[in-house]
Amino acid sequence: MSKTNANTDGLVQEYLTKEELAKKLKATKRSVDNYVAKGIIPKIKIGGLSRFNWAHVCNALENQEGSK
């Protein structure tokens, strides 16, 4: 279940589970684990649970593309 929160700019931040992120990326959960382990995408902990900020993941992937 994704959560949304507004940041100080009034923009909505979406926090996803690993399963939700994998589905959005059209990848496997294992691929998400690999991307995190390689430092390609950021993971945050909220109350002991791992979550992914969709905007941060998109930004990280765009930066990854630009660095090739």
Secondary structure as UniProt FT lines:
FT   STRAND          3..6
FT   TURN            8..9
FT   STRAND          12..16
FT   HELIX           18..25
FT   HELIX           29..37
FT   TURN            38..39
FT   STRAND          44..46
FT   TURN            47..48
FT   STRAND          49..53
FT   HELIX           54..66
//
